[in-house]
């Protein structure tokens, strides 16, 4: 019985964490679209900016670095030579509250989990 309860607890924790990430990614998508990020960043095609897929691969496991970049506190990992093009956009988003900035980063990195 203890093993079954432990297994259930792990499953419940996984489902809650997954659900919370889904909610965070949805909020991040709303911010991404509202702030105009989608104009330059397409799902799977580099245009003015790198694609979400490219950014997600580069920042996978590095959401803290992504948040630091979006706040203007760290250099870009993806295509640093073109990063100055992003500076005006960073001004628009760097003042997001921490939960919103984290949601935005979660949405961007979760592009690894979405089919295109």
N, C-alpha and C positions, 0 to 999 in steps of 0.2 A: 504494500500500500504506500509506503514511504517513497519508493522508486516512482510509482505512478504519480504521486503528488509532486515530486521533484520534476518529473518530465512535464507535467501540466504547467508548473510554474515557469519553466524555461520557455515553453511554447507561448504562454500568455505574455511573458516579457518580450519575446520576439515579435509577437503580433502587435503589442502596444507600441514598441519601438518603430516597427514598420509603419503602423498607422500614423504615428507622430511625424515620421519623415515624409509620408505622403501629404499630410496637412501642411507641413513646412514647405515642401516643394510646390504645392499649389499656391500658397501665399507668395512664394518666390516668383512663380510664373506671372502672377498678377502684377507684381512690382516690376519685373522684367519688361512686361508689355506696357505698363503705365508710364514708365520712365523713358520709353523709346528705345530700349536696348535692341529690340527685334528689328529695328530699321537696319542696323549694321551687322547683326549676328543672326544668321540663319541656322536652322537645325543641323544640316549636314553639308553645307557648302560655304566655303570661304568667300566673302564678298568684300565689303569695306573693312570689316573686321573678321577675325577667325570665326569659324563655325562653333556652335555650342559643343559639337562632338570633339573638335580639336581642343577647345578649352577644357572640357571635362576630362579628357585623357591626360592633359598636362597637369591638371590640379587634383587628380584623383588621389585621395588620402592627404591632400594639402589644403583643406578648406580654410584653415587659419591663415595660410599664405594668401589665398584668394581674397579673403576678407581684408587683409592688410593692404593688398594691392587696390582693392575697390575703395578703401579709405584714403588712398594716396600715400600710404606709409611704407610701401615696399615696391621694388621694381617688378615689372611684368615678367612672367616666366615664358609666356607664349609670345613669340615675335616681338622682342623688346625694341627692335629698330622702328617698328610701326606704332609703338605704344603712345607716342605723343598725340596721335590722332584721337586717342581716347581721353585725353586730359579734360576737354570741356564736359564730357559726359561724367567723368569722375566728380567734377564739381557738383553736378546735379544729384549724385547719389551718396557722396561721402558722409552726409549728415543724417543718413537713415539711422533709426534707432537700432541697437544691437540685435533684437529679435528679427527685425525686418532684413537687416544686412545678412544675418545668418540664413534666413529663409531664401534670400536671393542666391547666396553661395550654394545652398543645398540644391536649389533648382538647377543651377548651372552644372554642378558636378553630377547630378542625377541624370544628365543627358546620357551618361554611360549605360544607364539601365533602360533607356527608352529606345524602341526601334524607330528608325527613320525611313 
